[in-house]
Amino acid sequence: MPKSRFYLAVPYAQKDEAKGLGAKWDPARKRWYVPEGLDTAAFQRWFPDDSEPPSPTAPAAKPPATAGRILTSPGVVMPSANPDFVPYSGEIPPWE
């Protein structure tokens, strides 16, 4: 997997144009991105809102998979937004 990808907001009608400039399709995320090593300036019209292209010297930071969540026990993830959430194993309901 590449070190960093700068994803674009390319409308379907403009996909061939983005592809012609060198953008690549990420089938897992279903989004176009600028491959590492290409100048992002050519893709400026497709920059997502509130997004800046990555600097060539600093790789994009990727938050850990558990960011914003609380791990309660192996395999059980509790969203931090709801502290009253009670995980259910499927055997005995927690309210009994």
C-alpha positions as CSV (number, residue, x, y, z in Angstrom):
1,M,0.0,0.0,0.0
2,P,1.3,3.5,-0.8
3,K,2.6,5.7,1.9
4,S,0.0,8.4,1.3
5,R,-2.7,9.2,-1.1
6,F,-4.4,12.5,-1.8
7,Y,-8.0,11.8,-2.6
8,L,-10.0,13.9,-4.9
9,A,-13.7,14.8,-5.3
10,V,-14.1,14.0,-9.0
11,P,-17.6,14.0,-10.5
12,Y,-18.4,11.0,-12.6
13,A,-18.7,13.2,-15.7
14,Q,-15.1,14.4,-15.3
15,K,-13.5,11.0,-14.4
16,D,-11.9,10.6,-17.9
17,E,-10.3,14.0,-17.6
18,A,-8.9,13.2,-14.2
19,K,-7.6,9.9,-15.4
20,G,-6.0,11.6,-18.4
21,L,-4.0,13.8,-16.0
22,G,-2.8,10.7,-14.1
23,A,-5.3,10.2,-11.3
24,K,-5.8,6.7,-10.2
25,W,-9.0,4.9,-9.0
26,D,-9.1,3.3,-5.6
27,P,-11.8,0.6,-5.8
28,A,-11.8,0.0,-2.1
29,R,-12.7,3.6,-1.3
30,K,-14.4,4.3,-4.6
31,R,-12.5,7.5,-5.0
32,W,-9.9,9.0,-7.4
33,Y,-6.6,9.9,-5.9
34,V,-3.3,11.6,-7.0
35,P,-0.5,9.0,-7.0
36,E,2.6,9.7,-5.1
37,G,5.1,11.6,-7.2
38,L,2.6,13.6,-9.3
39,D,2.1,17.3,-8.8
40,T,-1.2,18.0,-7.2
41,A,-1.6,21.4,-8.8
42,A,-3.1,19.9,-12.0
43,F,-5.9,18.4,-9.9
44,Q,-6.7,21.6,-7.9
45,R,-10.3,21.9,-9.2
46,W,-11.1,18.5,-7.6
47,F,-9.6,19.2,-4.2
48,P,-12.2,18.3,-1.6
49,D,-13.5,21.1,0.6
50,D,-11.4,21.9,3.6
51,S,-8.4,20.0,2.2
52,E,-4.9,20.9,1.3
53,P,-2.6,18.8,-0.8
54,P,0.0,16.9,1.2
55,S,3.4,18.5,1.4
56,P,6.1,16.6,-0.5
57,T,8.2,16.2,2.6
58,A,5.6,15.1,5.2
59,P,3.5,12.0,4.7
60,A,-0.2,12.3,5.4
61,A,-1.0,11.3,9.0
62,K,-3.4,8.4,9.4
63,P,-5.4,8.2,12.6
64,P,-5.3,4.9,14.4
65,A,-8.2,2.5,13.7
66,T,-9.4,3.0,17.3
67,A,-9.5,6.9,17.1
68,G,-12.7,8.2,18.7
69,R,-13.6,4.8,20.2
70,I,-13.0,3.1,23.5
71,L,-11.8,-0.5,23.6
72,T,-13.5,-2.2,26.5
73,S,-12.3,-5.8,26.0
74,P,-10.9,-7.9,23.1
75,G,-13.2,-7.7,20.2
76,V,-15.6,-5.2,21.8
77,V,-15.6,-1.6,20.7
78,M,-17.6,1.1,22.5
79,P,-18.3,4.4,20.7
80,S,-17.0,7.2,22.8
81,A,-20.0,9.4,21.8
82,N,-22.4,7.2,23.9
83,P,-21.0,6.4,27.3
84,D,-24.2,4.5,28.2
85,F,-23.6,1.9,25.4
86,V,-23.5,-1.6,26.8
87,P,-22.0,-4.3,24.5
88,Y,-24.1,-7.3,23.8
89,S,-22.4,-10.7,23.3
90,G,-25.5,-12.3,21.9
91,E,-26.1,-14.6,24.8
92,I,-27.5,-12.9,27.9
93,P,-29.0,-9.5,27.3
94,P,-27.2,-6.9,29.5
95,W,-30.5,-5.5,30.8
96,E,-31.5,-8.7,32.6
